[in-house]
Amino acid sequence: MANSVEIPQDIIDNVIVALGNDTPSLKQCALVSSSFLLPSRKQLFYSIRFGFNNEACHKLHQFFVQNPVIISFVRRIKFHPGWDYTPLFDKLLLAILQLPFCHLEEFSLDSMGIGVVNWTDLSGELKDALSTLIHSPTLKILHLRYVDNAPVTLFLGIVQLLKLHLSSVSLNYSDGEQPSSLIPKGVATTASHTVIDRCVWFFNGSTPGYPTEGIFLPFMSYLRILEIDINPHSATMSDFAVLSFVMRSLCASLTSPATLEHLKLNIKFEGYDNNFQHYPFYDDLRDDDVWGLLDSIVTHPTGSRLQRVNIDIIYCFCYDADGSNPDNDDILEAVLDSLPLLHEKGILFLKANPEW
């Protein structure tokens, strides 16, 4: 009978890590021996996902209660709340979210397009639990997707977040109410305590209801990188008013000392009307106030560190009434004429491409 050879733990750990997200293989490894069990569970519970299934949430909570050490393995949470809450389901979700995820690095609140999570409809306890996770000192990445009425105050007190990803999110600018656990005692709710390195903000489809004036947004105060992606499925400049709002809010929110280094705008114009008139569109594009607001960021705030501004325009137009094609140069010229400071400084990178 051959003698058994003990495999060094570091080799086992490396094998488990190499499996990545291969859940079936990780589950098999967990059954091999006690040496494989712990590293397999670390990998299996690195990322958890819950929210839609009542029974699955119940089992997950029970497992965590019976194996509390597993909670410390969780680095990523993807919370997908359904649109049809029941009191029992709400309690289950709350029970999971209130667990001590002390090493959490990434959190996602996303209805995945099945309805929309309306913040105002959540219970006070659920708001508090979500706010506590969002303000976790170990959190590095935050995703909010298909969320309505998220209070601007939710972002106060977030420190050293590497990336904030907003997609199809509407913000509540007037609700001053904060969840009780939003800011730890003794921490001031000023811009100086809200530090987010990068924000990626997606606007897809019509965006009505945005204020005409800029508003202080705490997550913009000390940004290093801001990326805006907008596609209202239109080529009417009034449908791009949200872009002016974002630029006004950026001007109102940037705080000294200056930190913004890179600004990127991804803009998509779509004109599907066969009688679409190109030249009036070029005039509207040239005259829009968003470019003047953007150009002013070169000197705001004092000591601006802005190094690069990318504007990527994609357009999809039908032939106009005269049967002519849109012209890249006309689109580029309309924007360039309105950005003299950025152009002169040599940090403007502008391109326009058709999408057929």
BELLINNOR-V676890 format. One record per residue. RES is the residue in three letters. OMEGA is omega in radians with two decimals (none if undefined). Layout:
<<RES | OMEGA> <RES | OMEGA>>
//
This chain:
<<MET | -3.09> <ALA | 3.08> <ASN | 3.09> <SER | -3.13> <VAL | 3.14> <GLU | -3.14> <ILE | 3.12> <PRO | -3.07> <GLN | -3.12> <ASP | 3.08> <ILE | 3.09> <ILE | -3.14> <ASP | -3.13> <ASN | 3.10> <VAL | -3.12> <ILE | 3.14> <VAL | -3.12> <ALA | 3.12> <LEU | 3.09> <GLY | -3.10> <ASN | 3.14> <ASP | -3.03> <THR | 3.13> <PRO | -3.14> <SER | 3.12> <LEU | 3.11> <LYS | 3.08> <GLN | 3.13> <CYS | -3.12> <ALA | -3.12> <LEU | -3.05> <VAL | -3.11> <SER | 3.13> <SER | 3.12> <SER | 3.13> <PHE | -3.00> <LEU | -3.05> <LEU | 3.12> <PRO | 3.10> <SER | 3.12> <ARG | 3.08> <LYS | -3.13> <GLN | -3.12> <LEU | -3.07> <PHE | 3.02> <TYR | 3.13> <SER | 3.09> <ILE | -3.06> <ARG | -3.11> <PHE | 3.04> <GLY | -3.03> <PHE | -2.96> <ASN | -3.11> <ASN | -3.09> <GLU | 3.14> <ALA | 3.11> <CYS | 3.13> <HIS | -3.14> <LYS | -3.14> <LEU | 3.14> <HIS | 3.12> <GLN | -3.14> <PHE | 3.12> <PHE | 3.14> <VAL | -3.13> <GLN | -3.13> <ASN | -3.01> <PRO | 3.14> <VAL | -3.11> <ILE | -3.11> <ILE | -3.11> <SER | 3.13> <PHE | -3.02> <VAL | 3.08> <ARG | -3.08> <ARG | 3.07> <ILE | 3.02> <LYS | -3.08> <PHE | -3.08> <HIS | -3.11> <PRO | 3.07> <GLY | -3.10> <TRP | -3.08> <ASP | -3.10> <TYR | 2.91> <THR | 3.13> <PRO | -3.14> <LEU | -3.13> <PHE | 3.11> <ASP | 3.13> <LYS | 3.11> <LEU | 3.12> <LEU | 3.14> <LEU | -3.12> <ALA | 3.12> <ILE | -3.08> <LEU | -3.14> <GLN | 3.09> <LEU | -3.06> <PRO | 3.09> <PHE | -2.94> <CYS | 3.13> <HIS | -3.08> <LEU | -3.13> <GLU | -3.09> <GLU | -3.14> <PHE | -3.13> <SER | 3.01> <LEU | -2.94> <ASP | 3.09> <SER | 3.12> <MET | 3.08> <GLY | 3.09> <ILE | -2.99> <GLY | 3.14> <VAL | 3.05> <VAL | 3.10> <ASN | -3.05> <TRP | -3.08> <THR | 3.14> <ASP | -3.11> <LEU | 3.09> <SER | 3.12> <GLY | 3.14> <GLU | 3.14> <LEU | 3.06> <LYS | -3.14> <ASP | -3.13> <ALA | 3.11> <LEU | 3.14> <SER | 3.11> <THR | 3.12> <LEU | -3.13> <ILE | 3.14> <HIS | 3.10> <SER | -3.11> <PRO | -3.14> <THR | -3.05> <LEU | -3.13> <LYS | -3.06> <ILE | 3.12> <LEU | 3.09> <HIS | 2.98> <LEU | -3.07> <ARG | -3.09> <TYR | 3.12> <VAL | 3.10> <ASP | 3.03> <ASN | 3.04> <ALA | -3.07> <PRO | 3.09> <VAL | -3.13> <THR | 3.11> <LEU | -3.05> <PHE | 3.12> <LEU | 3.07> <GLY | 3.06> <ILE | -3.05> <VAL | 3.03> <GLN | 3.00> <LEU | -3.10> <LEU | -3.08> <LYS | 3.01> <LEU | -3.09> <HIS | 3.13> <LEU | 3.14> <SER | -3.11> <SER | -3.14> <VAL | 2.99> <SER | -3.07> <LEU | 3.05> <ASN | -3.04> <TYR | -3.01> <SER | -3.09> <ASP | -3.13> <GLY | -3.11> <GLU | 3.11> <GLN | 3.02> <PRO | -3.03> <SER | -3.10> <SER | -3.02> <LEU | -3.12> <ILE | 3.11> <PRO | 3.14> <LYS | 3.10> <GLY | -3.14> <VAL | -3.12> <ALA | 3.13> <THR | 3.13> <THR | -3.12> <ALA | -3.08> <SER | 3.13> <HIS | 3.08> <THR | -3.07> <VAL | 3.11> <ILE | -3.01> <ASP | -3.04> <ARG | 3.08> <CYS | 3.04> <VAL | -3.00> <TRP | -3.12> <PHE | 3.00> <PHE | -3.09> <ASN | -3.10> <GLY | -3.10> <SER | -3.10> <THR | 3.14> <PRO | 2.98> <GLY | 3.11> <TYR | 3.13> <PRO | 3.10> <THR | 3.12> <GLU | 3.08> <GLY | -3.12> <ILE | 3.08> <PHE | 3.10> <LEU | -3.01> <PRO | -3.10> <PHE | 3.10> <MET | -2.95> <SER | -3.06> <TYR | 3.09> <LEU | 2.96> <ARG | -3.13> <ILE | 3.05> <LEU | 3.11> <GLU | 3.13> <ILE | 3.12> <ASP | -3.04> <ILE | 3.08> <ASN | 3.13> <PRO | -3.11> <HIS | -3.08> <SER | 3.00> <ALA | 3.09> <THR | -3.00> <MET | 3.12> <SER | 3.11> <ASP | 3.10> <PHE | -3.10> <ALA | 3.14> <VAL | 3.13> <LEU | 3.06> <SER | 3.10> <PHE | -3.13> <VAL | 3.14> <MET | 3.09> <ARG | -3.13> <SER | 3.09> <LEU | 3.11> <CYS | -3.11> <ALA | -3.00> <SER | -3.11> <LEU | -3.00> <THR | 3.05> <SER | -0.01> <PRO | -3.07> <ALA | 3.14> <THR | -3.04> <LEU | -3.12> <GLU | -3.02> <HIS | 3.09> <LEU | -3.11> <LYS | 3.08> <LEU | 3.02> <ASN | -3.01> <ILE | 3.11> <LYS | 3.08> <PHE | 3.11> <GLU | 3.08> <GLY | -3.02> <TYR | 3.13> <ASP | -3.13> <ASN | 3.11> <ASN | -3.13> <PHE | -3.11> <GLN | -3.08> <HIS | -2.96> <TYR | 3.01> <PRO | 3.10> <PHE | 3.12> <TYR | 3.12> <ASP | 3.11> <ASP | 3.13> <LEU | -3.12> <ARG | -3.02> <ASP | -3.07> <ASP | -3.04> <ASP | -3.09> <VAL | -3.06> <TRP | 3.08> <GLY | 3.10> <LEU | 3.13> <LEU | -3.12> <ASP | -3.09> <SER | -3.10> <ILE | 3.09> <VAL | -3.07> <THR | -3.10> <HIS | -0.13> <PRO | 3.13> <THR | -3.12> <GLY | -3.10> <SER | 3.13> <ARG | -3.08> <LEU | -3.07> <GLN | -3.05> <ARG | 3.03> <VAL | 3.10> <ASN | 3.02> <ILE | 3.14> <ASP | -3.11> <ILE | 3.01> <ILE | -3.13> <TYR | 3.13> <CYS | -3.08> <PHE | 2.95> <CYS | 3.02> <TYR | 3.12> <ASP | -3.04> <ALA | -3.13> <ASP | 3.12> <GLY | -3.11> <SER | 3.09> <ASN | 2.99> <PRO | -3.04> <ASP | 3.10> <ASN | -3.06> <ASP | 3.13> <ASP | 3.13> <ILE | -3.13> <LEU | -3.12> <GLU | 3.14> <ALA | -3.14> <VAL | -3.11> <LEU | -3.13> <ASP | -3.06> <SER | -3.11> <LEU | -3.05> <PRO | -3.09> <LEU | 3.11> <LEU | 3.14> <HIS | -3.12> <GLU | -3.12> <LYS | 3.09> <GLY | -3.12> <ILE | -3.12> <LEU | 3.12> <PHE | -2.98> <LEU | 3.05> <LYS | 3.12> <ALA | -3.11> <ASN | 3.09> <PRO | 3.00> <GLU | -3.06> <TRP | none>>
//
